[in-house]
Amino acid sequence: MTDQKKLNIPELSDVKKAHERISPHIHCTPIVTSQFLDAKTGAELFFKCENFQKAGAFKVRGASNAVFGLDDATAAKGVATHSSGNHALSLSYAAGRRGIPCTVVMPRTAPHAKKDAVIGYGGTIVECEPSTTSREAVFAEMVAKTGADFVHPYNDPRVIAGQATCSLELIDQVKDLDCVVAPIGGGGMISGTCLTLSHLAPSIEIYAAEPEQADDAYRSFKAGHIIADDAPVTVADGLKVPLKDLTWHFVSNHVTDILTASEQEIIDAMKLTWQRMKMVIEPSCAVPLAVILKNPNLFRGKKVGVIITGGNVDLDKLPWITATGDKQ
């Protein structure tokens, strides 16, 4: 457990203010269902499709809340962050809407599709090595030079309140859910989910889905304290970052369980979604479906909300196609 007095924990009122603030800049994303996947899992699955969100990812919610919540003097100095991709392009999008500068530190290995999107939205990229240590060191140096407002990808109350608007919409769109499954990396989306549901629908169970090869949140949850990996390797590039104190507060207090999936299970779930639902989703978003398919007894007979977090995919490097062009 965490000491709430030491943390700036967002409240339900912050979520409602965030939704009002960001509504002109985001989509209320649709719910999509699949009879095939319902039959395959034995559950009723309701996919909240943030892959259809502005900038192609849920992170535009938190980024927009942070950017449009700044006073004019602070905004004039611009915003900055470090991110493997979706938060970077989302912050660039929001900053562009407000007409202020945005600088992001990204791993040199980040998908080209996400780098191109950052540049397309007017953001400036500073590259770093693909590790949390390198990312944070390069970022600290960059912020010292620019004086920009730091919008953390997930460990920021403004960002968590923004992400919480996703589940606020979900429980309005789908009544009487038994549980919600969302991916977990640093914990911004799962924290926002916890924030909304703990206040408005506390009976709904919250499951976090994580890659086996980047399972620091799973190990943290079992150990009762944060265990951070510096540079895990997984196809789910958006889930490589560790929990921080604010997101750990929500995870440790409100998450029912954390479930993991192998690399092949993630790729198979991603491919299945493309094939049967005709939706472009990225590997990180396939982890919830992967864990549902892996744990049928846990979800059978239940109404399950599944948060599809984004659809920014490098189409030249689909994970089920090998380097020689052969299909797996």
Secondary structure as UniProt FT lines:
FT   HELIX           4..6
FT   HELIX           12..22
FT   HELIX           23..25
FT   STRAND          31..32
FT   HELIX           35..41
FT   STRAND          44..49
FT   HELIX           50..52
FT   HELIX           54..56
FT   HELIX           59..68
FT   HELIX           72..76
FT   STRAND          79..82
FT   HELIX           86..98
FT   STRAND          102..107
FT   TURN            108..109
FT   HELIX           112..120
FT   TURN            121..122
FT   STRAND          124..128
FT   HELIX           132..146
FT   STRAND          149..150
FT   HELIX           157..173
FT   STRAND          179..183
FT   HELIX           188..200
FT   TURN            202..203
FT   STRAND          205..211
FT   HELIX           212..214
FT   HELIX           216..223
FT   HELIX           237..239
FT   HELIX           245..254
FT   STRAND          257..261
FT   HELIX           263..277
FT   HELIX           283..294
FT   HELIX           296..299
FT   TURN            300..301
FT   STRAND          303..308
FT   TURN            315..316
FT   TURN            319..320
FT   TURN            323..324
//
